[in-house]
């Protein structure tokens, strides 16, 4: 489970806008949000930066 969709909606970005910002396809964002794709560490870092959060908050439960 991850919080990509939650944070993406909080910052008011569409899947397409987020994808363009970090250099991936909209489909990649969709698959990450639906736990159907395990992103690389680099992509995780880019997502966290784009969503103004950190890796632990975005990808791991407490």
CHARMM-style PDB file with segment names, atoms N, HN, CA, C and O in Angstrom:
ATOM      1  N   UNK     1       0.844  -1.190   0.000  1.00  0.00      PROA
ATOM      2  CA  UNK     1       0.000   0.000   0.000  1.00  0.00      PROA
ATOM      3  C   UNK     1       0.879   1.239   0.000  1.00  0.00      PROA
ATOM      4  O   UNK     1       1.929   1.277   0.640  1.00  0.00      PROA
ATOM      5  N   UNK     2       0.432   2.244  -0.724  1.00  0.00      PROA
ATOM      6  HN  UNK     2      -0.421   2.213  -1.245  1.00  0.00      PROA
ATOM      7  CA  UNK     2       1.136   3.524  -0.729  1.00  0.00      PROA
ATOM      8  C   UNK     2       0.117   4.654  -0.676  1.00  0.00      PROA
ATOM      9  O   UNK     2      -1.087   4.433  -0.803  1.00  0.00      PROA
ATOM     10  N   UNK     3       0.608   5.834  -0.490  1.00  0.00      PROA
ATOM     11  HN  UNK     3       1.586   6.013  -0.387  1.00  0.00      PROA
ATOM     12  CA  UNK     3      -0.270   7.004  -0.356  1.00  0.00      PROA
ATOM     13  C   UNK     3      -0.106   7.986  -1.518  1.00  0.00      PROA
ATOM     14  O   UNK     3      -0.395   9.173  -1.374  1.00  0.00      PROA
ATOM     15  N   UNK     4       0.355   7.494  -2.662  1.00  0.00      PROA
ATOM     16  HN  UNK     4       0.591   6.529  -2.779  1.00  0.00      PROA
ATOM     17  CA  UNK     4       0.603   8.372  -3.803  1.00  0.00      PROA
ATOM     18  C   UNK     4      -0.672   9.092  -4.214  1.00  0.00      PROA
ATOM     19  O   UNK     4      -0.663  10.311  -4.387  1.00  0.00      PROA
ATOM     20  N   UNK     5      -1.763   8.363  -4.373  1.00  0.00      PROA
ATOM     21  HN  UNK     5      -1.771   7.373  -4.232  1.00  0.00      PROA
ATOM     22  CA  UNK     5      -3.019   8.994  -4.803  1.00  0.00      PROA
ATOM     23  C   UNK     5      -3.471  10.041  -3.790  1.00  0.00      PROA
ATOM     24  O   UNK     5      -3.853  11.149  -4.167  1.00  0.00      PROA
ATOM     25  N   UNK     6      -3.429   9.696  -2.523  1.00  0.00      PROA
ATOM     26  HN  UNK     6      -3.119   8.796  -2.217  1.00  0.00      PROA
ATOM     27  CA  UNK     6      -3.846  10.628  -1.466  1.00  0.00      PROA
ATOM     28  C   UNK     6      -3.047  11.931  -1.533  1.00  0.00      PROA
ATOM     29  O   UNK     6      -3.619  13.021  -1.501  1.00  0.00      PROA
ATOM     30  N   UNK     7      -1.733  11.811  -1.626  1.00  0.00      PROA
ATOM     31  HN  UNK     7      -1.268  10.926  -1.653  1.00  0.00      PROA
ATOM     32  CA  UNK     7      -0.889  13.009  -1.670  1.00  0.00      PROA
ATOM     33  C   UNK     7      -1.041  13.758  -2.992  1.00  0.00      PROA
ATOM     34  O   UNK     7      -0.993  14.988  -3.017  1.00  0.00      PROA
ATOM     35  N   UNK     8      -1.222  13.022  -4.087  1.00  0.00      PROA
ATOM     36  HN  UNK     8      -1.261  12.023  -4.066  1.00  0.00      PROA
ATOM     37  CA  UNK     8      -1.422  13.670  -5.385  1.00  0.00      PROA
ATOM     38  C   UNK     8      -2.686  14.522  -5.357  1.00  0.00      PROA
ATOM     39  O   UNK     8      -2.683  15.655  -5.837  1.00  0.00      PROA
ATOM     40  N   UNK     9      -3.758  13.983  -4.801  1.00  0.00      PROA
ATOM     41  HN  UNK     9      -3.760  13.062  -4.412  1.00  0.00      PROA
ATOM     42  CA  UNK     9      -5.006  14.743  -4.706  1.00  0.00      PROA
ATOM     43  C   UNK     9      -4.865  15.923  -3.750  1.00  0.00      PROA
ATOM     44  O   UNK     9      -5.431  16.989  -3.992  1.00  0.00      PROA
ATOM     45  N   UNK    10      -4.115  15.738  -2.666  1.00  0.00      PROA
ATOM     46  HN  UNK    10      -3.655  14.872  -2.470  1.00  0.00      PROA
ATOM     47  CA  UNK    10      -3.897  16.832  -1.708  1.00  0.00      PROA
ATOM     48  C   UNK    10      -3.200  18.032  -2.341  1.00  0.00      PROA
ATOM     49  O   UNK    10      -3.481  19.178  -1.990  1.00  0.00      PROA
ATOM     50  N   UNK    11      -2.284  17.760  -3.283  1.00  0.00      PROA
ATOM     51  HN  UNK    11      -2.056  16.829  -3.568  1.00  0.00      PROA
ATOM     52  CA  UNK    11      -1.582  18.876  -3.933  1.00  0.00      PROA
ATOM     53  C   UNK    11      -2.302  19.341  -5.197  1.00  0.00      PROA
ATOM     54  O   UNK    11      -1.849  20.269  -5.868  1.00  0.00      PROA
ATOM     55  N   UNK    12      -3.426  18.693  -5.522  1.00  0.00      PROA
ATOM     56  HN  UNK    12      -3.794  17.940  -4.977  1.00  0.00      PROA
ATOM     57  CA  UNK    12      -4.261  19.140  -6.633  1.00  0.00      PROA
ATOM     58  C   UNK    12      -3.712  18.825  -8.011  1.00  0.00      PROA
ATOM     59  O   UNK    12      -3.939  19.583  -8.953  1.00  0.00      PROA
ATOM     60  N   UNK    13      -2.994  17.722  -8.145  1.00  0.00      PROA
ATOM     61  HN  UNK    13      -2.809  17.106  -7.379  1.00  0.00      PROA
ATOM     62  CA  UNK    13      -2.437  17.343  -9.443  1.00  0.00      PROA
ATOM     63  C   UNK    13      -3.199  16.165 -10.026  1.00  0.00      PROA
ATOM     64  O   UNK    13      -3.663  15.284  -9.302  1.00  0.00      PROA
ATOM     65  N   UNK    14      -3.319  16.166 -11.331  1.00  0.00      PROA
ATOM     66  HN  UNK    14      -2.943  16.882 -11.919  1.00  0.00      PROA
ATOM     67  CA  UNK    14      -3.877  15.003 -12.029  1.00  0.00      PROA
ATOM     68  C   UNK    14      -2.761  13.976 -12.190  1.00  0.00      PROA
ATOM     69  O   UNK    14      -1.582  14.282 -12.010  1.00  0.00      PROA
ATOM     70  N   UNK    15      -3.154  12.763 -12.530  1.00  0.00      PROA
ATOM     71  HN  UNK    15      -4.112  12.514 -12.676  1.00  0.00      PROA
ATOM     72  CA  UNK    15      -2.139  11.750 -12.806  1.00  0.00      PROA
ATOM     73  C   UNK    15      -1.230  12.212 -13.937  1.00  0.00      PROA
ATOM     74  O   UNK    15      -0.016  12.014 -13.876  1.00  0.00      PROA
ATOM     75  N   UNK    16      -1.798  12.818 -14.957  1.00  0.00      PROA
ATOM     76  HN  UNK    16      -2.784  12.978 -15.007  1.00  0.00      PROA
ATOM     77  CA  UNK    16      -1.018  13.282 -16.100  1.00  0.00      PROA
ATOM     78  C   UNK    16      -0.037  14.378 -15.705  1.00  0.00      PROA
ATOM     79  O   UNK    16       1.122  14.353 -16.120  1.00  0.00      PROA
ATOM     80  N   UNK    17      -0.489  15.335 -14.910  1.00  0.00      PROA
ATOM     81  HN  UNK    17      -1.430  15.355 -14.572  1.00  0.00      PROA
ATOM     82  CA  UNK    17       0.396  16.426 -14.490  1.00  0.00      PROA
ATOM     83  C   UNK    17       1.567  15.896 -13.660  1.00  0.00      PROA
ATOM     84  O   UNK    17       2.708  16.316 -13.852  1.00  0.00      PROA
ATOM     85  N   UNK    18       1.283  14.983 -12.745  1.00  0.00      PROA
ATOM     86  HN  UNK    18       0.356  14.642 -12.589  1.00  0.00      PROA
ATOM     87  CA  UNK    18       2.347  14.398 -11.933  1.00  0.00      PROA
ATOM     88  C   UNK    18       3.307  13.602 -12.806  1.00  0.00      PROA
ATOM     89  O   UNK    18       4.524  13.690 -12.645  1.00  0.00      PROA
ATOM     90  N   UNK    19       2.758  12.832 -13.722  1.00  0.00      PROA
ATOM     91  HN  UNK    19       1.769  12.760 -13.853  1.00  0.00      PROA
ATOM     92  CA  UNK    19       3.591  12.029 -14.620  1.00  0.00      PROA
ATOM     93  C   UNK    19       4.533  12.905 -15.434  1.00  0.00      PROA
ATOM     94  O   UNK    19       5.720  12.602 -15.551  1.00  0.00      PROA
ATOM     95  N   UNK    20       4.013  13.982 -15.993  1.00  0.00      PROA
ATOM     96  HN  UNK    20       3.048  14.229 -15.898  1.00  0.00      PROA
ATOM     97  CA  UNK    20       4.845  14.896 -16.781  1.00  0.00      PROA
ATOM     98  C   UNK    20       5.934  15.524 -15.927  1.00  0.00      PROA
ATOM     99  O   UNK    20       7.065  15.691 -16.382  1.00  0.00      PROA
ATOM    100  N   UNK    21       5.597  15.872 -14.695  1.00  0.00      PROA
ATOM    101  HN  UNK    21       4.678  15.736 -14.325  1.00  0.00      PROA
ATOM    102  CA  UNK    21       6.553  16.515 -13.803  1.00  0.00      PROA
ATOM    103  C   UNK    21       7.751  15.615 -13.503  1.00  0.00      PROA
ATOM    104  O   UNK    21       8.882  16.090 -13.402  1.00  0.00      PROA
ATOM    105  N   UNK    22       7.498  14.327 -13.364  1.00  0.00      PROA
ATOM    106  HN  UNK    22       6.579  13.941 -13.446  1.00  0.00      PROA
ATOM    107  CA  UNK    22       8.600  13.434 -12.988  1.00  0.00      PROA
ATOM    108  C   UNK    22       9.108  12.580 -14.153  1.00  0.00      PROA
ATOM    109  O   UNK    22      10.022  11.776 -13.975  1.00  0.00      PROA
ATOM    110  N   UNK    23       8.526  12.749 -15.339  1.00  0.00      PROA
ATOM    111  HN  UNK    23       7.783  13.402 -15.484  1.00  0.00      PROA
ATOM    112  CA  UNK    23       9.062  12.104 -16.527  1.00  0.00      PROA
ATOM    113  C   UNK    23       8.657  10.661 -16.742  1.00  0.00      PROA
ATOM    114  O   UNK    23       9.444   9.862 -17.249  1.00  0.00      PROA
ATOM    115  N   UNK    24       7.423  10.318 -16.357  1.00  0.00      PROA
ATOM    116  HN  UNK    24       6.784  10.968 -15.945  1.00  0.00      PROA
ATOM    117  CA  UNK    24       6.893   8.977 -16.615  1.00  0.00      PROA
ATOM    118  C   UNK    24       5.539   9.118 -17.292  1.00  0.00      PROA
ATOM    119  O   UNK    24       5.052  10.232 -17.484  1.00  0.00      PROA
ATOM    120  N   UNK    25       4.934   8.007 -17.653  1.00  0.00      PROA
ATOM    121  HN  UNK    25       5.330   7.101 -17.497  1.00  0.00      PROA
ATOM    122  CA  UNK    25       3.611   8.048 -18.279  1.00  0.00      PROA
ATOM    123  C   UNK    25       2.512   8.112 -17.213  1.00  0.00      PROA
ATOM    124  O   UNK    25       2.728   7.764 -16.052  1.00  0.00      PROA
ATOM    125  N   UNK    26       1.351   8.557 -17.631  1.00  0.00      PROA
ATOM    126  HN  UNK    26       1.175   8.839 -18.574  1.00  0.00      PROA
ATOM    127  CA  UNK    26       0.197   8.572 -16.736  1.00  0.00      PROA
ATOM    128  C   UNK    26      -0.130   7.159 -16.282  1.00  0.00      PROA
ATOM    129  O   UNK    26      -0.534   6.945 -15.139  1.00  0.00      PROA
ATOM    130  N   UNK    27       0.043   6.193 -17.180  1.00  0.00      PROA
ATOM    131  HN  UNK    27       0.370   6.366 -18.108  1.00  0.00      PROA
ATOM    132  CA  UNK    27      -0.237   4.801 -16.848  1.00  0.00      PROA
ATOM    133  C   UNK    27       0.669   4.307 -15.723  1.00  0.00      PROA
ATOM    134  O   UNK    27       0.245   3.516 -14.881  1.00  0.00      PROA
ATOM    135  N   UNK    28       1.911   4.771 -15.712  1.00  0.00      PROA
ATOM    136  HN  UNK    28       2.256   5.414 -16.396  1.00  0.00      PROA
ATOM    137  CA  UNK    28       2.832   4.388 -14.634  1.00  0.00      PROA
ATOM    138  C   UNK    28       2.318   4.896 -13.299  1.00  0.00      PROA
ATOM    139  O   UNK    28       2.335   4.164 -12.310  1.00  0.00      PROA
ATOM    140  N   UNK    29       1.863   6.138 -13.258  1.00  0.00      PROA
ATOM    141  HN  UNK    29       1.849   6.733 -14.062  1.00  0.00      PROA
ATOM    142  CA  UNK    29       1.304   6.692 -12.020  1.00  0.00      PROA
ATOM    143  C   UNK    29       0.091   5.885 -11.593  1.00  0.00      PROA
ATOM    144  O   UNK    29      -0.059   5.565 -10.414  1.00  0.00      PROA
ATOM    145  N   UNK    30      -0.773   5.552 -12.541  1.00  0.00      PROA
ATOM    146  HN  UNK    30      -0.651   5.811 -13.499  1.00  0.00      PROA
ATOM    147  CA  UNK    30      -1.957   4.763 -12.235  1.00  0.00      PROA
ATOM    148  C   UNK    30      -1.580   3.402 -11.658  1.00  0.00      PROA
ATOM    149  O   UNK    30      -2.174   2.963 -10.673  1.00  0.00      PROA
ATOM    150  N   UNK    31      -0.610   2.740 -12.253  1.00  0.00      PROA
ATOM    151  HN  UNK    31      -0.128   3.097 -13.053  1.00  0.00      PROA
ATOM    152  CA  UNK    31      -0.202   1.421 -11.764  1.00  0.00      PROA
ATOM    153  C   UNK    31       0.441   1.513 -10.377  1.00  0.00      PROA
ATOM    154  O   UNK    31       0.242   0.625  -9.548  1.00  0.00      PROA
ATOM    155  N   UNK    32       1.200   2.562 -10.120  1.00  0.00      PROA
ATOM    156  HN  UNK    32       1.362   3.283 -10.793  1.00  0.00      PROA
ATOM    157  CA  UNK    32       1.791   2.745  -8.788  1.00  0.00      PROA
ATOM    158  C   UNK    32       0.685   2.949  -7.762  1.00  0.00      PROA
ATOM    159  O   UNK    32       0.701   2.333  -6.696  1.00  0.00      PROA
ATOM    160  N   UNK    33      -0.272   3.810  -8.081  1.00  0.00      PROA
ATOM    161  HN  UNK    33      -0.285   4.310  -8.947  1.00  0.00      PROA
ATOM    162  CA  UNK    33      -1.370   4.086  -7.154  1.00  0.00      PROA
ATOM    163  C   UNK    33      -2.190   2.830  -6.850  1.00  0.00      PROA
ATOM    164  O   UNK    33      -2.747   2.703  -5.759  1.00  0.00      PROA
ATOM    165  N   UNK    34      -2.266   1.916  -7.796  1.00  0.00      PROA
ATOM    166  HN  UNK    34      -1.814   2.019  -8.682  1.00  0.00      PROA
ATOM    167  CA  UNK    34      -3.060   0.698  -7.625  1.00  0.00      PROA
ATOM    168  C   UNK    34      -2.211  -0.508  -7.228  1.00  0.00      PROA
ATOM    169  O   UNK    34      -2.663  -1.649  -7.334  1.00  0.00      PROA
ATOM    170  N   UNK    35      -0.986  -0.258  -6.773  1.00  0.00      PROA
ATOM    171  HN  UNK    35      -0.620   0.668  -6.687  1.00  0.00      PROA
ATOM    172  CA  UNK    35      -0.069  -1.311  -6.324  1.00  0.00      PROA
ATOM    173  C   UNK    35       0.137  -2.409  -7.365  1.00  0.00      PROA
ATOM    174  O   UNK    35       0.220  -3.590  -7.028  1.00  0.00      PROA
ATOM    175  N   UNK    36       0.217  -2.008  -8.625  1.00  0.00      PROA
ATOM    176  HN  UNK    36       0.149  -1.049  -8.899  1.00  0.00      PROA
ATOM    177  CA  UNK    36       0.466  -2.968  -9.704  1.00  0.00      PROA
ATOM    178  C   UNK    36       1.848  -2.769 -10.316  1.00  0.00      PROA
ATOM    179  O   UNK    36       2.188  -3.416 -11.306  1.00  0.00      PROA
ATOM    180  N   UNK    37       2.641  -1.878  -9.734  1.00  0.00      PROA
ATOM    181  HN  UNK    37       2.364  -1.352  -8.930  1.00  0.00      PROA
ATOM    182  CA  UNK    37       3.982  -1.583 -10.241  1.00  0.00      PROA
ATOM    183  C   UNK    37       4.842  -1.163  -9.061  1.00  0.00      PROA
ATOM    184  O   UNK    37       4.442  -0.323  -8.255  1.00  0.00      PROA
ATOM    185  N   UNK    38       6.019  -1.751  -8.968  1.00  0.00      PROA
ATOM    186  HN  UNK    38       6.344  -2.433  -9.623  1.00  0.00      PROA
ATOM    187  CA  UNK    38       6.964  -1.379  -7.916  1.00  0.00      PROA
ATOM    188  C   UNK    38       7.986  -0.421  -8.501  1.00  0.00      PROA
ATOM    189  O   UNK    38       8.867  -0.843  -9.251  1.00  0.00      PROA
ATOM    190  N   UNK    39       7.886   0.858  -8.172  1.00  0.00      PROA
ATOM    191  HN  UNK    39       7.170   1.200  -7.563  1.00  0.00      PROA
ATOM    192  CA  UNK    39       8.796   1.842  -8.757  1.00  0.00      PROA
ATOM    193  C   UNK    39      10.216   1.688  -8.221  1.00  0.00      PROA
ATOM    194  O   UNK    39      10.436   1.180  -7.122  1.00  0.00      PROA
ATOM    195  N   UNK    40      11.164   2.140  -9.024  1.00  0.00      PROA
ATOM    196  HN  UNK    40      10.985   2.554  -9.917  1.00  0.00      PROA
ATOM    197  CA  UNK    40      12.559   2.152  -8.603  1.00  0.00      PROA
ATOM    198  C   UNK    40      12.733   3.160  -7.470  1.00  0.00      PROA
ATOM    199  O   UNK    40      11.868   4.005  -7.238  1.00  0.00      PROA
ATOM    200  N   UNK    41      13.845   3.062  -6.779  1.00  0.00      PROA
ATOM    201  HN  UNK    41      14.547   2.376  -6.968  1.00  0.00      PROA
ATOM    202  CA  UNK    41      14.134   4.011  -5.708  1.00  0.00      PROA
ATOM    203  C   UNK    41      14.182   5.434  -6.242  1.00  0.00      PROA
ATOM    204  O   UNK    41      13.677   6.357  -5.603  1.00  0.00      PROA
ATOM    205  N   UNK    42      14.784   5.616  -7.407  1.00  0.00      PROA
ATOM    206  HN  UNK    42      15.194   4.866  -7.926  1.00  0.00      PROA
ATOM    207  CA  UNK    42      14.859   6.946  -8.012  1.00  0.00      PROA
ATOM    208  C   UNK    42      13.463   7.511  -8.275  1.00  0.00      PROA
ATOM    209  O   UNK    42      13.200   8.684  -8.010  1.00  0.00      PROA
ATOM    210  N   UNK    43      12.582   6.674  -8.793  1.00  0.00      PROA
ATOM    211  HN  UNK    43      12.795   5.721  -9.008  1.00  0.00      PROA
ATOM    212  CA  UNK    43      11.213   7.126  -9.062  1.00  0.00      PROA
ATOM    213  C   UNK    43      10.474   7.430  -7.758  1.00  0.00      PROA
ATOM    214  O   UNK    43       9.709   8.392  -7.691  1.00  0.00      PROA
ATOM    215  N   UNK    44      10.697   6.624  -6.734  1.00  0.00      PROA
ATOM    216  HN  UNK    44      11.319   5.843  -6.789  1.00  0.00      PROA
ATOM    217  CA  UNK    44      10.086   6.886  -5.425  1.00  0.00      PROA
ATOM    218  C   UNK    44      10.530   8.240  -4.881  1.00  0.00      PROA
ATOM    219  O   UNK    44       9.718   9.011  -4.369  1.00  0.00      PROA
ATOM    220  N   UNK    45      11.816   8.519  -4.997  1.00  0.00      PROA
ATOM    221  HN  UNK    45      12.476   7.893  -5.413  1.00  0.00      PROA
ATOM    222  CA  UNK    45      12.346   9.799  -4.524  1.00  0.00      PROA
ATOM    223  C   UNK    45      11.724  10.949  -5.306  1.00  0.00      PROA
ATOM    224  O   UNK    45      11.334  11.959  -4.722  1.00  0.00      PROA
ATOM    225  N   UNK    46      11.631  10.799  -6.621  1.00  0.00      PROA
ATOM    226  HN  UNK    46      11.948   9.978  -7.096  1.00  0.00      PROA
ATOM    227  CA  UNK    46      11.021  11.856  -7.447  1.00  0.00      PROA
ATOM    228  C   UNK    46       9.557  12.066  -7.088  1.00  0.00      PROA
ATOM    229  O   UNK    46       9.088  13.203  -7.040  1.00  0.00      PROA
ATOM    230  N   UNK    47       8.838  10.991  -6.838  1.00  0.00      PROA
ATOM    231  HN  UNK    47       9.219  10.068  -6.877  1.00  0.00      PROA
ATOM    232  CA  UNK    47       7.440  11.114  -6.417  1.00  0.00      PROA
ATOM    233  C   UNK    47       7.333  11.861  -5.091  1.00  0.00      PROA
ATOM    234  O   UNK    47       6.524  12.778  -4.951  1.00  0.00      PROA
ATOM    235  N   UNK    48       8.141  11.468  -4.132  1.00  0.00      PROA
ATOM    236  HN  UNK    48       8.798  10.722  -4.245  1.00  0.00      PROA
ATOM    237  CA  UNK    48       8.096  12.110  -2.818  1.00  0.00      PROA
ATOM    238  C   UNK    48       8.391  13.601  -2.926  1.00  0.00      PROA
ATOM    239  O   UNK    48       7.716  14.418  -2.299  1.00  0.00      PROA
ATOM    240  N   UNK    49       9.388  13.953  -3.712  1.00  0.00      PROA
ATOM    241  HN  UNK    49       9.936  13.289  -4.221  1.00  0.00      PROA
ATOM    242  CA  UNK    49       9.724  15.377  -3.894  1.00  0.00      PROA
ATOM    243  C   UNK    49       8.577  16.131  -4.561  1.00  0.00      PROA
ATOM    244  O   UNK    49       8.213  17.227  -4.135  1.00  0.00      PROA
ATOM    245  N   UNK    50       8.016  15.538  -5.604  1.00  0.00      PROA
ATOM    246  HN  UNK    50       8.313  14.648  -5.950  1.00  0.00      PROA
ATOM    247  CA  UNK    50       6.928  16.193  -6.342  1.00  0.00      PROA
ATOM    248  C   UNK    50       5.686  16.356  -5.481  1.00  0.00      PROA
ATOM    249  O   UNK    50       4.898  17.281  -5.682  1.00  0.00      PROA
ATOM    250  N   UNK    51       5.512  15.444  -4.511  1.00  0.00      PROA
ATOM    251  HN  UNK    51       6.152  14.693  -4.347  1.00  0.00      PROA
ATOM    252  CA  UNK    51       4.327  15.479  -3.651  1.00  0.00      PROA
ATOM    253  C   UNK    51       4.609  16.111  -2.293  1.00  0.00      PROA
ATOM    254  O   UNK    51       3.770  16.063  -1.392  1.00  0.00      PROA
ATOM    255  N   UNK    52       5.786  16.701  -2.150  1.00  0.00      PROA
ATOM    256  HN  UNK    52       6.467  16.740  -2.882  1.00  0.00      PROA
ATOM    257  CA  UNK    52       6.160  17.459  -0.946  1.00  0.00      PROA
ATOM    258  C   UNK    52       6.077  16.624   0.328  1.00  0.00      PROA
ATOM    259  O   UNK    52       5.533  17.058   1.344  1.00  0.00      PROA
ATOM    260  N   UNK    53       6.629  15.416   0.247  1.00  0.00      PROA
ATOM    261  HN  UNK    53       7.070  15.063  -0.578  1.00  0.00      PROA
ATOM    262  CA  UNK    53       6.650  14.539   1.410  1.00  0.00      PROA
ATOM    263  C   UNK    53       7.932  13.717   1.381  1.00  0.00      PROA
ATOM    264  O   UNK    53       8.826  13.988   0.579  1.00  0.00      PROA
ATOM    265  N   UNK    54       8.025  12.725   2.242  1.00  0.00      PROA
ATOM    266  HN  UNK    54       7.299  12.505   2.893  1.00  0.00      PROA
ATOM    267  CA  UNK    54       9.214  11.879   2.276  1.00  0.00      PROA
ATOM    268  C   UNK    54       8.842  10.435   1.941  1.00  0.00      PROA
ATOM    269  O   UNK    54       7.666  10.075   1.911  1.00  0.00      PROA
ATOM    270  N   UNK    55       9.857   9.622   1.691  1.00  0.00      PROA
ATOM    271  HN  UNK    55      10.813   9.915   1.715  1.00  0.00      PROA
ATOM    272  CA  UNK    55       9.624   8.233   1.278  1.00  0.00      PROA
ATOM    273  C   UNK    55       8.857   7.432   2.315  1.00  0.00      PROA
ATOM    274  O   UNK    55       7.927   6.703   1.968  1.00  0.00      PROA
ATOM    275  N   UNK    56       9.232   7.554   3.576  1.00  0.00      PROA
ATOM    276  HN  UNK    56       9.987   8.146   3.858  1.00  0.00      PROA
ATOM    277  CA  UNK    56       8.553   6.782   4.620  1.00  0.00      PROA
ATOM    278  C   UNK    56       7.067   7.091   4.676  1.00  0.00      PROA
ATOM    279  O   UNK    56       6.244   6.180   4.768  1.00  0.00      PROA
ATOM    280  N   UNK    57       6.724   8.346   4.622  1.00  0.00      PROA
ATOM    281  HN  UNK    57       7.392   9.086   4.548  1.00  0.00      PROA
ATOM    282  CA  UNK    57       5.322   8.751   4.690  1.00  0.00      PROA
ATOM    283  C   UNK    57       4.551   8.270   3.466  1.00  0.00      PROA
ATOM    284  O   UNK    57       3.393   7.862   3.566  1.00  0.00      PROA
ATOM    285  N   UNK    58       5.203   8.322   2.320  1.00  0.00      PROA
ATOM    286  HN  UNK    58       6.143   8.654   2.238  1.00  0.00      PROA
ATOM    287  CA  UNK    58       4.527   7.992   1.062  1.00  0.00      PROA
ATOM    288  C   UNK    58       4.358   6.486   0.850  1.00  0.00      PROA
ATOM    289  O   UNK    58       3.351   6.053   0.288  1.00  0.00      PROA
ATOM    290  N   UNK    59       5.324   5.691   1.289  1.00  0.00      PROA
ATOM    291  HN  UNK    59       6.142   6.042   1.745  1.00  0.00      PROA
ATOM    292  CA  UNK    59       5.313   4.277   0.920  1.00  0.00      PROA
ATOM    293  C   UNK    59       5.223   3.271   2.055  1.00  0.00      PROA
ATOM    294  O   UNK    59       4.981   2.092   1.797  1.00  0.00      PROA
ATOM    295  N   UNK    60       5.407   3.688   3.299  1.00  0.00      PROA
ATOM    296  HN  UNK    60       5.603   4.646   3.508  1.00  0.00      PROA
ATOM    297  CA  UNK    60       5.389   2.702   4.379  1.00  0.00      PROA
ATOM    298  C   UNK    60       4.392   3.091   5.456  1.00  0.00      PROA
ATOM    299  O   UNK    60       4.262   4.263   5.810  1.00  0.00      PROA
ATOM    300  N   UNK    61       3.697   2.098   5.966  1.00  0.00      PROA
ATOM    301  HN  UNK    61       3.803   1.146   5.678  1.00  0.00      PROA
ATOM    302  CA  UNK    61       2.771   2.307   7.072  1.00  0.00      PROA
ATOM    303  C   UNK    61       3.534   2.372   8.385  1.00  0.00      PROA
ATOM    304  O   UNK    61       4.600   1.771   8.526  1.00  0.00      PROA
ATOM    305  N   UNK    62       2.994   3.089   9.323  1.00  0.00      PROA
ATOM    306  HN  UNK    62       2.129   3.577   9.209  1.00  0.00      PROA
ATOM    307  CA  UNK    62       3.602   3.142  10.670  1.00  0.00      PROA
ATOM    308  C   UNK    62       3.200   1.933  11.461  1.00  0.00      PROA
ATOM    309  OT1 UNK    62       3.604   1.787  12.615  1.00  0.00      PROA
TER     310      UNK     62
END
